[in-house]
Amino acid sequence: MRPGSESDGLRIVDLAKRYGAVVAVDGLDLSVPRGGLIGFLGPNGAGKTTTMRAVLGMVRPDRGSITWQGRPIDDDARRRTGYMPQERGLYARMKVREQVAYFGQLAGMRRRVAEARADAWIERLDLTERAGSMVQELSGGNQQRVQLAVSLVHDPELLVLDEPFAGLDPVAAETMRRIIAERAAAGVSVLFSSHQLDVVEDLCDEVVIIADGQLVASGLITDLRSASATRWLRVRWTQPVERWTPLEGVIESFDGRTAVVRLDRDADVAASIADALSAGPVSEVALEPPRLDEIFTELVGSGHLRSKRTEAGS
Ligand code: ATP
């Protein structure tokens, strides 16, 4: 198999899952290449957790295929997968070190090796002082660090992390960010969900955005940004300007020195800049595509989904 081929890594094709009348996942395709780091995004109830649980064999799909390295994912491949569930899946009364090593052994490691790897991750995650504490005695954020250690202890080839950043303090979030980036750089395929889109934009190049169990957009964040119909024009004048009404677009903010205007893609940018210059000498002009959070709102904001549903229903 050539590296980077379609059969390399995780591949989900036409996945569907229903819970009674609720359609949780509806014909979803998604790929995470070897060493790929994919941010999995979608509003609450979009179907992210259901998809991840299907990869782990915790949800039986109604339809579709999930393959790892070109073959249907099986228990053996799942033992080489690290999973961080959204709800913690730890034994509350087991001690931290014991627990991390225990999960390593469950994944097939010998006891000594599992203990050594547990110690390494416990140290990396700044849990050494709590290694002898029961999990239930730890704060929520520290329990999450234990959960991460559990998902990493057996050196998995595939990491599936369901909202790993939720509830972490800034220091722990930075550690999490570094570990995820490092694992992907080491060739691990990483799929992680998050509602913190600034973190996603900072951490990964590619995203998959779903809503109502269906794919809405996927690909490089830079491509999604440049494909957006919106541009932000930022203008800063050298001296305060009394008033400015842009030729085109909608003023988002204006404080006398700086203006931010939302332009449509087909707006005449040169004319808008010339117009800003006519109001006074300008020290800075920038034309920027929207950020990931703005694109997310554009694509899956409530208005968009409502119109999609109306179209579907009409
Ligand atoms: P969030 O961002 O809120 O975690 P999500 O994208 O992970 O959401 P899922 O948890 O996969 O979404 O839920 C998708 C849909 O399936 C929701 O409507 C949810 O209520 C429903 N659902 C999920 N699990 C079950 C279940 N075990 N029984 C019934 N309905 C379920």
Boltz pocket constraint, residues with backbone or C-beta under 6 A from the ligand:
constraints:
  - pocket:
      binder: B
      contacts: [[A, 19], [A, 22], [A, 23], [A, 24], [A, 25], [A, 42], [A, 43], [A, 44], [A, 45], [A, 46], [A, 47], [A, 48], [A, 49], [A, 50], [A, 51], [A, 86]]
      max_distance: 6.0
